């Protein structure tokens, strides 16, 4: 029988911290790899590589791949949402700056909270949780809010793409939690998303005529391996295990830590500036997460 939790325990919180730190570091890895690998192709090959890894994992653990379990159409939908999200993120970043992108992309936990409230029994959003989500989002605004002061029609185009990407990100989590996908092994849930997104993104890369891949240095190869093996395979598989066992809204609140870890990683690895606002943002995000997960 599946063990479903009503609250996050210490194990889940520790795992979430590792995941958010990894996803924050991923932003640096993407930036490093983009010096030689075009963005769509980069996203596509990491999904393809992770697809092969998850198939190997399922084979070793003897998890059925083609079993008829009623999840096919839901899996296709989750894969299209997952792939579309990444396409819009990479395309939107061509029109708007990264700071604005972070703000709009992290509207996703609100989508998850609303979707869970409407479609997932037992995960209704309470007032204190709504306050916590707003508090955590305020922490993101503290770091990146200055970038909203200036805009243009071009930036607004990118902003809209990032908002749609955030909706798709949140909708993916709700679809997984509220449908037959929640009854599957986490590896099969992830396989749907990786396989469909690999085909979708690589097709778009080919149709868009992206430039050829440049010289692959050890650093760029390491960046691609980190994104493929650690992020797309290990951390995503772990995330879907968490989604299967814990409330989706409470999990999503923790993702507000990801941009903060991204700022820290940029400072440590790319010598990007670090301001005192980061510590105030940590206070807001931490307080918001506490309120969301308060019993």
C-alpha positions in Angstrom: 0.0 0.0 0.0 1.3 3.5 -0.9 2.4 5.5 2.1 0.9 9.0 1.6 2.0 11.7 4.0 -0.1 14.7 5.0 2.9 16.9 6.0 6.6 17.1 5.1 8.9 15.2 7.5 12.6 15.9 8.1 13.6 13.4 5.3 11.5 15.2 2.7 12.8 18.6 3.8 16.4 17.4 3.6 15.9 16.0 0.1 14.1 19.2 -1.0 17.1 21.3 0.1 19.4 19.1 -2.0 17.1 19.3 -5.0 16.7 23.1 -4.8 20.5 23.5 -4.5 21.0 21.3 -7.5 18.4 23.1 -9.6 20.0 26.4 -8.6 23.4 25.1 -9.7 21.8 24.0 -13.0 21.3 27.6 -14.0 25.1 28.0 -13.9 25.6 24.7 -15.8 23.2 25.8 -18.6 25.0 29.2 -18.9 28.4 27.4 -19.1 27.2 24.9 -21.7 25.5 27.5 -23.8 28.9 28.8 -24.9 29.1 25.8 -27.3 25.7 24.1 -27.3 22.6 25.9 -28.7 19.8 26.2 -26.1 17.1 24.0 -27.6 19.6 21.3 -28.6 21.1 21.4 -25.1 17.7 20.9 -23.5 16.9 18.1 -26.0 20.0 16.1 -25.6 19.8 16.1 -21.8 16.2 14.8 -22.0 17.3 12.2 -24.5 20.3 11.1 -22.4 18.1 11.0 -19.2 15.5 8.9 -21.1 18.2 6.3 -21.9 19.2 6.3 -18.2 15.7 5.9 -16.9 15.1 3.0 -19.3 18.2 1.3 -18.0 17.1 2.0 -14.4 13.6 0.5 -15.1 15.2 -2.5 -16.8 17.4 -3.2 -13.8 14.5 -2.8 -11.4 12.2 -4.7 -13.7 9.6 -2.0 -13.9 7.2 -2.6 -16.9 7.6 0.0 -19.6 4.7 -0.9 -21.9 2.2 -2.3 -19.4 -1.4 -1.2 -20.1 -2.3 0.8 -17.0 -4.5 3.5 -18.3 -1.8 6.2 -18.0 -0.9 6.7 -21.7 -2.9 9.8 -22.5 -2.1 11.4 -19.2 1.6 10.6 -19.7 1.5 12.2 -23.1 -0.1 15.3 -21.7 2.5 15.5 -18.9 5.3 15.1 -21.4 3.9 17.8 -23.7 3.6 20.2 -20.7 7.1 19.3 -19.5 8.6 19.8 -23.0 6.6 23.0 -23.7 7.7 24.5 -20.4 11.4 24.2 -21.4 10.8 25.4 -24.9 9.1 28.6 -23.6 11.8 29.1 -21.0 14.7 29.0 -23.5 12.7 31.0 -26.1 11.5 33.6 -23.6 15.0 34.2 -22.4 15.8 35.4 -25.9 13.4 38.3 -25.3 13.6 39.1 -21.6 16.4 39.1 -19.0 17.1 36.3 -16.6 16.0 38.3 -13.5 12.5 39.0 -14.9 12.3 35.3 -16.0 12.9 34.1 -12.4 10.1 36.2 -11.1 7.5 35.0 -13.6 8.7 31.4 -13.6 8.2 31.2 -9.8 4.5 31.9 -10.2 4.4 28.1 -10.6 3.9 27.2 -6.9 0.7 29.3 -7.0 -0.5 27.2 -9.9 0.2 24.0 -8.0 -1.5 25.3 -4.9 -4.6 26.3 -6.8 -4.7 23.1 -8.9 -4.2 21.0 -5.7 -7.0 22.9 -4.0 -9.4 22.3 -6.9 -8.5 18.8 -8.1 -6.6 16.9 -5.4 -8.7 15.6 -2.4 -7.2 16.4 0.9 -4.9 19.2 -0.3 -7.2 22.2 0.0 -5.4 25.5 0.4 -5.8 27.2 3.8 -5.4 30.9 4.4 -2.2 30.5 6.4 -0.7 28.5 3.4 -1.7 31.3 1.0 0.0 33.8 3.2 3.1 31.6 3.3 3.2 31.3 -0.5 3.0 35.1 -0.9 5.7 35.5 1.7 8.0 33.1 -0.1 7.3 34.8 -3.4 8.1 38.1 -1.8 11.6 36.8 -1.1 12.1 36.2 -4.8 10.9 39.7 -5.5 13.4 41.2 -3.0 16.3 39.7 -5.0 15.0 40.2 -8.6 12.3 42.8 -8.3 14.4 45.7 -9.5 14.4 44.2 -13.0 10.6 44.9 -13.3 11.1 48.6 -13.3 12.0 48.8 -17.0 10.2 47.0 -19.8 9.6 47.1 -23.5 7.3 45.4 -25.9 10.0 42.8 -26.6 10.5 42.1 -22.9 6.7 41.8 -22.5 6.7 39.1 -25.1 9.4 37.2 -23.2 7.5 37.8 -19.9 4.3 36.2 -21.3 6.3 33.2 -22.5 7.7 32.7 -19.0 4.3 33.1 -17.4 2.9 30.4 -19.7 5.9 28.3 -18.8 5.2 28.7 -15.1 1.6 27.6 -15.7 2.8 24.5 -17.6 5.3 23.7 -14.9 2.6 23.9 -12.2 0.1 22.0 -14.3 2.5 19.2 -14.8 2.7 18.6 -11.1 -1.1 18.7 -10.7 -1.6 16.3 -13.6 0.8 13.8 -12.1 -0.7 14.1 -8.6 -4.4 14.1 -9.7 -4.5 11.4 -12.3 -3.5 7.7 -12.9 0.1 8.8 -13.1 0.2 9.1 -9.3 -0.3 5.3 -9.1 2.8 4.5 -11.3 6.3 4.0 -10.3 8.1 7.4 -10.3 10.5 6.1 -13.0 7.6 5.5 -15.5 6.1 9.0 -14.7 9.5 10.5 -15.4 10.0 8.4 -18.6 6.8 9.8 -20.1 8.1 13.4 -19.6 11.6 12.8 -20.7 10.8 10.8 -23.8 8.1 13.1 -25.1 10.1 16.3 -24.3 13.2 14.9 -26.0 11.3 14.3 -29.3 9.5 17.7 -29.0 12.5 19.8 -28.2 15.0 18.1 -30.6 12.4 18.5 -33.4 12.1 22.3 -32.6 15.9 22.5 -32.5 16.1 21.0 -36.0 13.2 23.1 -37.4 14.6 26.3 -36.0 18.0 25.8 -37.6 20.1 26.3 -34.5 23.8 26.8 -35.1 26.2 23.9 -35.0 27.7 22.7 -31.7 31.0 24.4 -30.9 34.2 23.0 -29.4 33.4 20.7 -26.4 35.8 21.5 -23.6 36.0 19.3 -20.4 34.0 22.0 -18.6 31.2 22.0 -21.1 31.1 18.2 -21.2 31.0 18.1 -17.4 28.1 20.7 -17.5 26.1 18.5 -19.9 26.7 15.4 -17.8 25.7 17.2 -14.7 22.4 18.3 -16.3 21.7 14.9 -17.8 22.8 12.5 -15.1 22.3 14.4 -11.9 19.5 16.9 -12.7 17.3 15.3 -15.4 17.7 11.7 -14.1 18.5 11.6 -10.4 16.9 14.8 -9.0 13.7 14.6 -11.3 13.3 10.9 -10.3 13.6 11.9 -6.7 11.1 14.8 -7.1 8.5 12.5 -8.6 8.9 10.1 -5.7 8.2 13.0 -3.4 5.2 14.1 -5.4 3.8 10.6 -5.1 4.1 10.5 -1.3 3.7 14.1 -0.1 1.3 17.0 -0.6 2.1 18.8 -3.9 1.4 22.3 -2.6 3.8 21.9 0.4 6.5 20.5 -1.9 6.2 23.3 -4.4 6.6 26.0 -1.7 10.2 24.7 -1.2 11.1 25.5 -4.9 11.2 29.2 -4.0 14.7 28.3 -2.6 15.9 27.4 -6.1 16.6 31.0 -7.4 18.3 31.8 -4.1 20.6 28.8 -4.5 21.1 30.0 -8.1 22.3 33.4 -7.0 24.7 31.8 -4.5 26.1 29.4 -7.2 26.5 32.3 -9.6 28.5 34.2 -6.9 30.7 31.2 -6.0 31.4 29.9 -9.5 31.0 32.9 -11.8 32.0 35.7 -9.5 28.6 37.4 -9.9 27.8 40.1 -7.3 26.1 39.1 -4.0 24.0 41.7 -2.2 22.6 41.9 1.3 19.1 41.6 -0.1 19.9 37.8 -0.4 19.8 37.3 3.3 16.5 39.3 3.7 15.1 37.1 0.8 16.1 34.0 2.7 14.2 35.2 5.7 11.0 35.7 3.7 11.3 32.4 1.8 12.1 30.5 4.9 9.2 32.1 6.8 6.8 31.4 3.9 7.9 27.8 3.7 7.3 27.4 7.4 3.8 28.8 7.1 2.9 26.6 4.1 4.0 23.5 6.0 2.8 24.4 9.5 0.5 21.8 10.9 
